[in-house]
């Protein structure tokens, strides 16, 4: 009985499978590293169900949904529209809050505060803040700016029941 010699070299199919697997992993890595930061910017989360909320102060959470960090993050917050229930505008509430974060790691979040100088206790018709974010994404060095409008949801009595990002 004669045995055939068995070759130890991998078959051509096996080599091509390995090549395509490595190529697809490289493409996936490139997409996560280079494309995701361009497509997915910072996310802003606001308190959705608040009791006894004040239109004079709002806390937001700025989060980075990407795996790569945001650098040179600067935020500024201002009251863009405050209208009392009788229709008059609150003029002295245009106080600007701002902050700087050198690096916001991937999949992390920070808390920021938007405040006015005056304490408002009267019923409201509208309350809106404008949050402006300027940041850079790694590995892109281009500065990006995004403005978020944060509006209050009011009940019949002019009291804030929730905040909503528009």
N, C-alpha and C positions, 0 to 999 in steps of 0.2 A: 504494500500500500504506500502510495507516494503522496506527500503533503505539499500543497502549493505554498509558496512563500507569501507571507502577508506583508503588505507595504505599511510602514508607519507614517507615511506622509498623509496630511489631511486631504480630504477630497476637495475638488474645486468648489462644490456647493458650500462646504463648510467655510472656506476662505471668503467667499462672497458674502455669506451671512455675517461673518465677523466684521468685514469691512462696512457693510450697511448698518450694522448695529453701532459701530464706532462713529460713523458719519452722522447718524440720527442723534446720538448723544451729543456730538459737537454742535449740531444745529440747535438742539434744545438748549444747551448751555449758552450759546450766542443769543438766542431769543430772550432768555431770562435776564442775561446781563446787559444787553444793549437795547432791546426793543421794549420790554416791559417798563423801564423807567420813562421812556418817551410817551407811552400810552397811558399809564396810570400815575396820576399825580397824587398829591396829598389828599387825604380824606378828612372832612370836618364832621365831628359828631357833636350834637347838642343834646341837652336834656330834653327828652320827649314828653315826659309826664311829670310836671312840676306842680307843687302846691304852694301857694303864697309866693310865687315868683315876683321878682322886682324888675321893672323895666330899666332901672338904673344900673343893673349889674347882670352880667351873663358870663358863664364859664363854658368854654368850648374845649374840645379835645382835638388836637391836630395829630393825625397818625400817618405813618408811612406804610402803605400796603405792599411795597416792593421788598425784594431781598437785598437790594443795593441801597446805600445810604443817600439821604439828601444832605447837602452841605450848604452853608451860608444861608440858613433859613431865617428870614426876617418877616415878622407879622406886624400889622398895624390894624387897629380896630377903632371905628368911630360910629357914633350914633348918626345914621343917615336920615332917619325920619321918625320923629316922635310927635304924634298928634293927640291932643286930649279929646275927650268925648264931646266937648262943646265945639270942636273944630279948630281950636287955636293950636299953633305950632309951638313947641318948646324950643326956644332959640338958644338958651345957654347950655344945652346938653351936648354941644359939639366938641367934647373932649376926646383927645386922641390917646389911645393906649398902644404901646409898641414893645416889641421884644426881639431879641436875636438869639438864635441857637446855632452854634458852630456846626454841629453834626447831629442829624436825626437818623439813628441807625435803622436798618431795615426791620420791618415788622414791629416797630416801637411807636409810642405815642407820648405826647406832652400835653400839659394843660395850660391854656391861655385864658386870660380874663379880659372882658370888655366892660368898661365902666363909664358912667357919666359923672359929672361934678355935682349935679343936683340930685336930690332924693325925690323921686316922683311917687306920690301916694294917690293922686287923683285917677279916676277911671280914664282909660285910653280908648282911642279909636284905632290907631296904628302904632306899632313900635318895630323899628327895623335897624339892624346894625349892618355895616359893611366891613368884612374882614378881608384884608389884602395880604396875600402870601407871595413872597419872592424867594426863590430857592434855585439850587443847582442840583442836577442829578448826576450820579456817578455812572459811567465814565465821561459823560458829556459835560462840558464846562459852560455851556450856554445857560444864561440866567433866564428863568421862567417866572412869569407873574400870573397869578390867578386871584380873582376877586369873588368872594362868596357873599351872598345876601342872606342874612339870617333874620327872619321875620317872626314876630310873636303871633300865636293863635290866641284869640281873645274870646271870652264868653260874653253873654248878654250884658253883664255888669261892667265890662271893660277891664276885667282882670285877666292876667295871662294864665293860660292853662297849659301851654306847651310852646316850644320853639321849633322852627322848621327852617332847614337850609334850602334856599331857592336856587 
